[in-house]
Amino acid sequence: MLTDICNGETGAPNLAPAAPPAPQLEVRGFDNTLHRAQVVSLWTEVFADESPHNAPALAIDKKLAAADGLFFVATKGEQVVGTIMAGYDGHRGWLYSVAVHPSCRHQDIGSALMRTAEQALAERGCLKVNLQVVESNAGVVGFYAAQGYAVEKRISMGKLLGGGGVAKNLEPQNGNEPPIAAA
């Protein structure tokens, strides 16, 4: 139970002998076999966007197809408690899908994920990192400011590709293979 792992609380008085210490936080690369189901569950809970192109299984499949080693999970024991994805195009880095389970927040898990992704980007030669915050999640801006990020004078624009403004082939294939683009 995440509450036990992250807060050490169960809601009942502890009359038993002292429990073993809580598992230590570890940030490591995403493993599809070990982490997929937990990441899908976490993202479904914390990300409210229901756009088909942001479906957790599809996002995971697309990231795995990139094979860039920039997808990380934070775990306590075998339990996924947070995620971050990064991207690097040779000019700028980007951070995506920063998520910490609600019962595990305010424990520096997000900061640990950010440091790991930033270090991985720096090792690839990245000089600047960008991220976007959806308007409905503006409360997280203070967290990013504490990590050294600043609001920049930019207008963010986006476009779904695939014809007619609607992306094609958005369904994950076989649970771990990227969709095949229409020719």
Salt bridges, closest charged atoms under 4 A:
GLU45 OE1 - HIS101 NE2 3.40
ASP61 OD1 - ARG36 NH2 2.91
ASP68 OD2 - LYS63 NZ 2.73
GLU78 OE1 - ARG28 NH2 3.82
GLU152 OE2 - LYS128 NZ 3.06
